[in-house]
Amino acid sequence: MTAATPPAPSARPSGPPSGPPSGPPGTLLLLVRHGETPTTGTVLPGRTPGLHLSDRGRAQAERIAERLAGLPVDAIYSSPLERTLETAEPTAARSGLDVKHEDGLLECDFGDWTGAALAELSALPEWQTVQHSPSAFRFPDGESFTQMQARIVGALEGLRTAHAGGVVVCFSHADPIKAAVAHALGTHLDLFQRIVISPGSVSAISYVAGQAPAVLMVNSTSEPLSGLRAP
């Protein structure tokens, strides 16, 4: 969930490394947040259907496809919501790959908070728990942050196993991506709000058998991505 006051950026560098990691090629998962929508930054849309990209969001989707040029993408997966599927379309068109639905990449189920204005939510006492102790919070009639993290981590585990040694692009949402990055870093979920995931950004995690995940970049919005994997 995007707070009314943005948290401090992640301590990890946002840009890609100067070259591909040394050693055996791992499975590279690129976590892409969907582009902007007309309600980005003002409303908590959650899983509400029918929310599409804005003009700026569509431009961000095209830019993502351009940045991915030169990477040997093996598969594309997306949350089944319209805004993520629309963000994935340019990448699919350039790569010639189909976009596969993956429910594990879905936005958090915000329950009764779905569709509420962020300005109203930030005035609630519970908002402080959301920001500072999210592991202890469950959305009314919705999902807990702990459940959300377990869901996306499990989905990414399945994708990296299914495409071992390959490059997989996963189109998702801010909170699930933040939770996945925190898990890969070994960071407690209560600190995950410190990670910033902007619309149209790419974060990259490399998985090599027998090693801890390597977070190669977080919240990158401009650099070409071909350097993440040797030709």
C-alpha positions in Angstrom: 0.0 0.0 0.0 1.3 3.4 -0.9 1.4 5.7 2.2 0.2 9.2 2.1 3.8 10.3 2.9 6.3 8.2 0.8 8.7 6.1 2.9 12.4 6.4 2.5 13.9 4.7 -0.5 15.5 1.3 -0.2 19.1 1.2 0.7 19.8 -0.9 -2.4 20.9 0.9 -5.6 18.1 1.4 -8.1 20.1 0.9 -11.2 21.4 -2.3 -12.8 24.9 -3.6 -12.1 27.7 -2.7 -14.4 27.6 -6.2 -15.9 25.9 -9.6 -15.4 26.6 -11.5 -12.2 29.7 -13.7 -12.2 29.3 -17.5 -11.9 26.6 -19.8 -13.3 23.6 -18.0 -14.8 20.7 -18.1 -12.3 17.0 -17.7 -12.9 16.3 -14.0 -13.3 12.9 -12.7 -12.2 12.0 -9.2 -13.2 9.2 -7.8 -11.0 7.3 -5.0 -12.8 4.8 -2.7 -11.2 1.9 -1.8 -13.5 1.8 1.7 -15.0 -0.2 4.6 -13.6 -4.0 4.7 -13.6 -6.3 7.6 -13.1 -6.5 6.8 -9.3 -2.8 6.1 -8.6 -1.7 7.9 -5.4 -5.2 8.9 -4.3 -7.3 5.7 -4.0 -6.7 2.2 -2.7 -8.1 0.3 -5.7 -7.1 -3.2 -4.6 -8.7 -5.9 -6.8 -11.5 -3.7 -8.1 -12.1 -4.7 -11.7 -12.3 -2.3 -14.6 -9.4 0.0 -13.7 -7.3 0.7 -16.8 -4.1 2.5 -17.4 -4.0 6.3 -17.9 -2.2 7.8 -20.9 0.9 8.1 -18.8 0.5 4.5 -17.7 0.4 3.3 -21.3 3.5 5.3 -22.1 5.2 3.6 -19.1 4.2 0.2 -20.4 5.8 1.0 -23.8 9.0 2.2 -22.0 9.2 -1.1 -20.1 9.1 -3.0 -23.3 11.8 -0.8 -24.8 14.0 -1.3 -21.7 13.6 -5.1 -21.9 14.9 -5.2 -25.5 17.9 -7.4 -25.7 17.0 -9.6 -22.8 16.3 -13.3 -23.7 12.9 -13.4 -22.0 11.6 -16.9 -21.6 8.1 -16.2 -20.2 5.8 -13.4 -19.2 3.3 -13.7 -16.3 0.8 -11.2 -15.0 -1.7 -10.5 -12.3 -5.1 -11.0 -14.0 -6.2 -7.4 -13.3 -6.6 -5.1 -16.3 -3.9 -2.6 -15.3 -1.2 -5.3 -15.1 -2.3 -7.0 -18.3 -2.3 -3.7 -20.2 1.2 -3.0 -18.8 2.4 -6.4 -20.1 0.9 -6.0 -23.6 3.8 -4.1 -25.2 6.4 -6.5 -23.8 4.4 -9.4 -25.1 4.1 -7.9 -28.5 7.8 -7.2 -28.8 8.9 -10.6 -27.5 6.2 -12.7 -29.3 5.3 -14.4 -26.1 1.8 -14.9 -24.6 1.0 -13.3 -21.2 0.1 -16.0 -18.7 -2.2 -15.2 -15.7 -0.7 -15.9 -12.3 -3.0 -15.3 -9.4 0.0 -15.3 -7.0 0.9 -11.9 -8.5 -2.4 -10.3 -7.6 -2.7 -7.1 -5.5 -3.3 -7.6 -1.8 -6.9 -8.1 -0.9 -7.7 -5.0 1.0 -11.2 -6.2 2.0 -13.4 -3.4 3.3 -10.7 -0.8 2.5 -10.9 -1.5 -1.2 -11.7 1.7 -3.1 -11.2 4.0 -0.2 -9.4 7.3 -0.5 -5.8 7.2 0.9 -6.4 10.6 2.6 -9.2 9.1 4.6 -7.3 5.9 5.4 -4.3 7.7 6.6 -6.4 9.4 9.3 -7.4 6.0 10.8 -5.5 4.7 13.9 -4.9 1.4 12.1 -2.9 3.3 9.5 0.0 3.5 11.9 0.0 -0.3 12.2 -0.1 -0.6 8.4 3.0 1.6 8.1 5.1 0.5 11.1 3.9 -3.1 12.1 2.4 -4.5 8.9 3.1 -8.1 10.0 0.4 -7.6 12.7 -2.2 -6.2 10.4 -5.0 -7.9 8.5 -7.4 -5.9 6.3 -11.0 -6.1 7.5 -12.6 -9.0 5.5 -9.4 -9.1 3.5 -5.9 -10.5 3.5 -3.0 -10.0 5.9 0.3 -8.7 4.8 1.8 -12.0 6.0 -0.5 -13.9 3.8 0.2 -11.6 0.8 4.0 -12.1 1.2 3.6 -15.9 1.5 1.5 -15.9 -1.6 3.8 -13.9 -3.9 7.0 -15.7 -2.5 5.3 -19.0 -3.3 4.3 -17.9 -6.7 7.9 -16.7 -7.6 9.3 -19.9 -6.2 7.1 -21.8 -8.6 8.0 -19.6 -11.6 11.7 -19.8 -11.0 11.5 -23.6 -10.7 9.4 -23.9 -13.9 11.9 -21.7 -15.8 15.2 -22.6 -14.2 18.1 -20.7 -15.7 15.7 -18.4 -17.7 14.5 -14.9 -17.6 10.9 -14.4 -16.4 9.0 -11.0 -16.4 6.3 -10.8 -13.8 3.8 -7.9 -13.9 2.4 -7.2 -10.4 1.6 -4.5 -7.9 3.5 -2.3 -5.4 2.8 -4.1 -2.1 3.4 -7.6 -3.4 6.6 -6.6 -5.1 7.8 -4.8 -1.9 7.1 -7.9 0.1 8.9 -10.1 -2.4 12.0 -7.8 -2.4 12.0 -7.7 1.4 11.9 -11.5 1.6 14.8 -11.8 -0.9 16.8 -9.3 1.1 16.1 -11.2 4.3 14.4 -8.0 5.7 11.5 -8.4 8.2 8.1 -7.6 6.8 7.7 -4.8 9.4 10.3 -2.9 7.4 8.9 -3.5 3.9 7.3 0.0 3.8 10.8 1.5 3.5 11.0 0.0 0.0 9.7 2.2 -2.8 8.1 0.6 -5.9 7.0 3.2 -8.4 4.5 2.8 -11.3 6.3 1.3 -14.3 9.4 0.3 -12.3 11.4 -2.9 -12.6 13.1 -4.8 -9.7 15.3 -7.8 -10.4 16.1 -10.9 -8.3 18.5 -13.6 -9.3 18.2 -17.1 -8.0 21.1 -19.5 -8.2 20.8 -23.1 -6.8 22.3 -23.4 -3.4 22.7 -19.7 -2.8 20.6 -16.9 -1.3 18.7 -14.8 -3.7 20.6 -11.7 -5.1 18.6 -8.5 -5.4 20.2 -6.9 -8.5 18.1 -3.7 -8.5 15.0 -2.1 -7.0 12.6 0.4 -8.4 14.5 1.1 -11.6 12.6 3.3 -14.1 15.0 4.4 -16.7 18.1 2.2 -17.5 18.2 -0.4 -20.2 18.0 -3.9 -18.7 19.9 -6.0 -21.2 23.0 -5.9 -19.0 21.3 -8.1 -16.4 22.0 -11.2 -18.5 25.0 -11.9 -20.8 24.1 -12.5 -24.5 
